[in-house]
Amino acid sequence: MSTGTIPEQTDRVALAVPNADRVAGDFNSIFDTEVVDDTRDEVAVARRVTLQWGHDQVELFEPLGDGPASNFLKKGHGGLFAGGFSLSDPAGLAAHMADRGIKVHEQGADRFLVLPDECRGTGIILSRKEERARVGLSDRIWQITFAGPNLDDMCDFYIDTLNMGSLFTSRYHSDLFGYDAGVSWFDARDRAPLDSLEYLEPTDMKEAVARFVKRNGQGIYMCAIVTDDIPQIKERVEANGPGWTHADIGGYIHPRRLGGMLLGICYFDMYNSTRPLPE
């Protein structure tokens, strides 16, 4: 297959939420996001509100009746419904995924949706790569994180499903958060964009990743962004209650503040200085 069928950017996330207007307001109050689309998603049976978030986007799926978005919420999942990947040839990758038995819904204009129940609990959106002007305090989504019970199985499945066999995938262990991890890097060069897909297997059953997997099985655990505006974001979160946790390279915002999504935030230069590179 051509290189155009390999993911190039982590360019969006989608959340299933009971009230899209409320969650859109929560994002705006912290990041100065802007609503750029408000439409009906026939596949998810949901109102789909799209926010411009830095150079990337957040999609909020509010159920409009029985259907995938409603079912996702009824199962108690909430939060991250799908992760989005942009590339030069989304139709080519969609065909590759369909050849592997994944049901892919074409939604027009180089957009394809895979529902969570059709891909091991992890919804996927494919779209054509495009550059957008930055809006608000975020810069870019740099990582989407899947979690499940078996790291080797996740790596094998998603690397094959998303045609990432030619990419560099690193491994590491976190004693602090209790998991083993793999990361597929879309551009594994020093100072290249950090866009990547991460996979977590819990090793400490008392920690948050283990609780997530016990509750959800396999699913999308969190995402992360890069920005230099962390002090202002922190100030805005703390001005309206709890939900900010400090980290050495930035911080985290609790899911209750962002429609059920756990968000990591870091400085590009600080993370790039520690990123693994191929030998």
Beta strands, then each sheet from edge to edge (+ up, - down):
strand 1: 9-16
strand 2: 34-41
strand 3: 46-53
strand 4: 56-63
strand 5: 79-87
strand 6: 105-108
strand 7: 111-114
strand 8: 123-128
strand 9: 140-147
strand 10: 168-174
strand 11: 179-185
strand 12: 196-202
strand 13: 219-226
strand 14: 244-247
strand 15: 250-253
strand 16: 262-266
sheet 1: 2+ 3- 4+ 1+ 5- 8- 7+ 6-
sheet 2: 10+ 11- 12+ 9+ 13- 16- 15+ 14-
end
